[in-house]
Amino acid sequence: MTRPLTVGVDVGGTSVRAGIVGDDGDVLDTVSAPTPGTDDALEAAIAGAVDELRRRHPVSAVGLALAGFVDAGRGLVRYAPHLSWRDAPVAQRISDRLGGLPVVVEHDANSAALAERRYGAAAGASAAVVIALGTGIGGALLLDGELYRGAYGVAPELGHLRVVPDGRSCPCGKRGCWERYCSGTALAATALELISGAHPPGPSALVREAAQDPGRITGRRVGAAAREGDPIAKAAMVELGHWLGEGLSLVADVFDPDLVVIAGGVSVSAPQFLDAAREHYARIATGAGNRPLARIRTAQLGAAAAVVGAATLAREAFG
């Protein structure tokens, strides 16, 4: 017997992406919208996306995946650096907007990790770390197939490990966080720094676009330009690969995983940076040459992993 359909919603700093997910993990239908800047507008956007999907499909429950601290009951969002919620009962608020439809909330990287464990790249791994590269960095740790959340639901907050003392400012309030150098936002910041340099590496469409409107230089645009061979974009990708390798060496020292899965929207550009990241990680990891190193793979489910994982959690919680 087919289990009920559920909706997974990936609430990112840039966009809200919702999908109907079947019992086998397949995404059957999707909608998306820009992420608004206030609580009320964001909750309305989420409810609107779910309503659009359930006009086309029977829906039994909703899972929200977001970058933030979620309480043990998976209903309260304590803090989200790229969103406006602070100590907000998000699950109840969204449920109320949806006429009582049950809602569960989870960290986006945890959601992606669960999906990759069930349906994708992390199947069979004993100790797997999922690193979701998007607007920022989300991290998740799977031990023998189970998510490790820490005592208060925060672990592992990898994106805010400080890698550059007094480096780029971060929405979390610190400076030099890993995600400021290794994320979609970081790609845009690095490209703009390269463009403003005294000797940018060759003619670039990004230079012309930045002169017209610097806001056009987004992580997604840099990724597309890198695939087209743009020298500024390719140099930004090299920089991202370097910082990914730096962070992977820290992850290996702390968790000693047998597998690292690179997920999130930036993972679609992995051919531009992942080999360099692997090489840098292998070179600087503590005990390099005298220890096994984690396999590094991209998420099999791609940018849909958080949607699939959130919907799976909703199915398990309320199915």
N, C-alpha and C positions, 0 to 999 in steps of 0.2 A: 504493500500500500504506500502510495506517495505521501510523504510528509508535507505539511503546509508550506506555502511560500512565505518568505520573510524578506524584509528590506534591510539592506546595509547602507549606511550613510557615512561617507568619508568627509568629515568636516575639517577642511584644511584652511590655512591662513589665506589662500588665494581663491579657492572654489569649494563649493558644496557639491559632492557627487553622490548620487543615490542610485542603487541598483536592486532589481528583483533577482533573488538568488534561489536556485532550486536545490533540492536535496543532495544533488551530486556536486554542488559547488559551481555550477554553470551560471553565469550572469545572463539573464534572459531579456532584460530591458533596462535602460539607464536614462537618467536625466541629470542635468547639472545647472548650476547658477553661480554667479560671483558671491563671495563671502562678504556679507554686510559687516558694518563696524560696530553695531550696538546689539545688546542682548535681545531686545524685542525683535529687531529686524532679522537677526540671525535665526532665532527660533521660528519666526514666520517663514523664512526661506526654507528651513528644514522641513517644516510641516507641509509647506506648499509642494516641495519635491516628492514627499511621501504621498500626498493626496493625488498628485498627477499620476504616480505609478499605480496606486490602488484603484484609480478609475479604470485602469486597464487590466488589473490582475487582482485576485483575492489575496489579501494580506493578513497574516495572523499576528505579527509582531515586528518590531523595529529594533535594530542595533545601530548605535552611533559610535563611530571611531573618531577620536580626536587627539591632538597633541596636548596633553595636560595631565594634571594629577587627579585621579579618580578615586573615590573612597572605596572601601572594601565591599560595600553593598552595590557598587557600580550604578549609582544613581546620581551622586553629588559630584560636581566638578569643582575641586578646591581651587585650582589655578591653571590657567592656560596662557602661556606667554604670547601666543599669536592671536588669541581670541579675547573677547571682553568678559567672559565669565569669571567670577570670583565667589567661591562658596555658594554656588548656584545649584538648586535641585533640578538639574536639566532634564533628567528622565521624566520626572513628574510634569514639568512644564510642557514638554513636547507631547506627552501622553494626553494631557488636558486639551491641547490644541487639536489632537487627533481623535477626540471623542472617547478617550479611555483606552485606545490601542496600547498594549504593553510595550514599554521601551526600556532597553538596557544600554549603559554607556561603558565604553572601554577605551583604553589608550590605543591610538592608531597603530603603533608598532606591535603591540600585543595582538591586535586583531589580525594584522598581516602575518605575524608569526603563527598564529593558530591556523590560518588558511594554508600557509605553506607547509605546515606539519601535516595537515589532513590531505591536502590535494596537490602539493607541489614540491619545491626544492628541499624542504627540511624533513621529508619523510625518512624515518629510520635513524636520524641523527640522535646521539646520546646527549650532547651538550651543544646547542645551536644558539647563535646570536643573530638576530635580525636587525639590520641597520636600515632604516627607512629614510631615504634622502628626498626631501620635498622642500617646502618653504624653509624648514629647519631640519633637524635630525631627530628621529625617534629611534629608541632602542628597545629590544625585547630579548629576554633570556628564556630558553626552553631547556629544562633539565629532565631527561627521561620522558620527554613529551609533554611535561606540565609547565605552564607559565609560572615564572617566579616574579612576584610583584613587590617583595619586600614587606616590612612590617606595616607600612602605611600606604601601600599602593603606589609608591613613587618609582621604585627600581625597575630597570636601570636607566637613569636619566643621562644617557651618554652625550646627547647634543650639547649639554652645558658643562662638560669637562673643559677646563680652561687649558688651552694649548698655546696661547700667545699672551704672556703677561702684558696688561695694558694695551691689548689689541683692539680690534674693532668692537664697537659697542653692541650689546645684545639686548633685545626686548626683555630678557629676564632680569636685567639690572646689572649684570656683570660685564666685563670686557674680555675679549679674547676667547670666547667659547668656540668649541669645535665647529658648531654649525655655522658660525660666521665665516668659516673658511671652506666648508665642505657641505654645500646644499644648493638648491636653486637660487636662493637669495645671494649666496656667496658667489655663484657664477656671475651674476649680474654685477655685484660690487667689484669683483676682480676685473671684469671686462672694462668697467668704467675707469678703474685705476690705470689699466693698460692704455686706454684711449687717451687719458690725460697725461701720460708719460711723455718725456721729451723725445723718445725714439720708439714709437709704436712699431710692432713687427710687420711692416708691409701694408699695402693698400687694403682697406677693409670697408665692407658695407656698413658695419657697426659704427665706424667713425662717422659716416654721413648721417646715419640714423640718430646717433647721440647728439650731433650738432643741431638737428631739428627738434628732438625731444628726448632727453635722457631717460624719461620714464618708459620709452619703448624698449629699453635694454633690460629684458627680463631673463630669468634662467632658461625659460623655454625658448626664447629667441636666440640666446647664445648657443643652446644645444643644436638648434636647427642650423645656425650659421656654421658651427663646427663641422656638421655633416656635409655642408657645402664647401668646406675647405677654407673658410674665412680665417686669416692668420691670428687676429685678435681672439676669436672664439676658441681656436685650437690652443693658443697659449693659456687661456683661462681654464681649459680642460686639463692641461698639463698641471696647472697649479692645484686644481681640485684633486687630481690623482695623487699628488704629493701629500696633501693633507688627509686624504682618505687613508693612505698608507701609514701616516703618522698615528692616526686614531686607531687603526687596526692593531698596531703594535701595543697600544695601551690596553685595548680590549683583550688581546691575547695574554698579556701579563696578568690581568685581573681574573679572567674567566677560563682561560685555556680551553676554548671550544674546539670541537672537531670540525665544525662547519660555521661559516659566516654567510648569511644571505643578504645581498644588497637589494633592497626593495625601494618603493616610492617612485614618484614621477621622474626624478632625475635618472633612475636606473635605465630608462629607455636610451640614454646616451652612453651606457656602459662601454660599448666598443671604443669610445673616445678616451676613456680614462682608466678602465679597470686593470689592464695589463700593467700600466705604470704603477698603479696602487699596489698590486700584488708584488711587484719587484721591490718597491720601496719597503713594504711591510716585511718581506723576507730578508731584506738586508739589515734592517734596524731592530727587529724583534730581539728581545733579550735572549741570549743563548743561540742566536742565529747560527745554523749549521750543525747544532748539537741537540736539536729538539724537533719533534714533529710539528708542522705548522698546519693551521686550519685550512681546509678547502674553502675557497671563496667562490660563490656562485651568485648569479642574479636570480631574482624571484621568478619562479615559473609562471606565476599568475600576474606578473607585471604590476602596473598601477592599480589593478583591480583587487589586489590582495586584501587591503583594509576593508573594502566593501564586502568581499566574500567572508572574511573573518567576522565582521560585525553581524552580518546576517546569520552566520552559523551560531554565534553566541546567543542571538535572539531566539533561534530555533531551539537550542538546548535549554534556555532559561524558561521558555514559555510554550514549547511545543507539546 
